[in-house]
Amino acid sequence: MIRSDLRIVFATIAVFAALIGLYLVLDGLVFDAWAKFRYGAAALIVGVAGFVLLLNPGPGDHA
């Protein structure tokens, strides 16, 4: 499967965004900071969804 280098770069950024979101979720839960928890959960969801969407084959990708 041929993938664009740009899609792989964005997928890598999405993984790091998900890791930062996971850190914020845990930090918000431990220190009772609900704003960090909510923004961390949003970053985690967007990061994982972005990673999955960017690495799925598109209609123009060939094996």
C-alpha positions as CSV (number, residue, x, y, z in Angstrom):
1,M,0.0,0.0,0.0
2,I,1.5,3.3,-1.0
3,R,0.9,6.2,1.5
4,S,1.8,9.8,1.2
5,D,4.6,11.0,3.4
6,L,2.4,13.9,4.5
7,R,-0.3,11.6,5.8
8,I,2.2,9.7,7.8
9,V,3.6,12.9,9.3
10,F,0.1,14.0,10.3
11,A,-0.7,10.6,11.7
12,T,2.5,10.8,13.9
13,I,1.3,14.3,15.1
14,A,-2.1,12.8,15.9
15,V,-0.4,10.0,18.0
16,F,1.5,12.6,20.0
17,A,-1.7,14.7,20.5
18,A,-3.4,11.6,21.8
19,L,-0.6,11.0,24.2
20,I,-0.8,14.6,25.5
21,G,-4.5,14.1,25.8
22,L,-4.0,11.0,27.9
23,Y,-1.6,12.9,30.2
24,L,-4.1,15.7,30.6
25,V,-6.9,13.3,31.4
26,L,-4.9,11.6,34.1
27,D,-3.6,14.9,35.5
28,G,-7.1,16.3,35.6
29,L,-8.4,13.2,37.4
30,V,-5.6,13.1,40.0
31,F,-5.6,16.8,40.8
32,D,-9.4,17.4,40.4
33,A,-9.0,19.8,37.5
34,W,-12.1,19.3,35.4
35,A,-11.0,21.7,32.6
36,K,-7.8,19.7,32.0
37,F,-9.9,16.5,32.1
38,R,-12.4,17.7,29.5
39,Y,-9.8,19.2,27.1
40,G,-7.6,16.1,27.6
41,A,-10.5,13.8,26.7
42,A,-11.2,15.9,23.6
43,A,-7.6,15.8,22.6
44,L,-7.4,12.1,23.1
45,I,-10.5,11.4,21.0
46,V,-9.4,13.7,18.2
47,G,-5.9,12.3,18.2
48,V,-7.0,8.6,18.0
49,A,-9.7,9.4,15.4
50,G,-7.2,11.4,13.4
51,F,-4.6,8.6,13.5
52,V,-7.2,6.0,12.4
53,L,-8.6,8.2,9.6
54,L,-5.1,9.2,8.2
55,L,-3.8,5.6,8.0
56,N,-6.9,4.1,6.4
57,P,-6.5,3.5,2.7
58,G,-8.2,6.0,0.5
59,P,-9.8,5.4,-2.9
60,G,-6.6,6.5,-4.7
61,D,-4.3,4.2,-2.7
62,H,-3.0,1.1,-4.5
63,A,-1.6,-2.1,-3.1
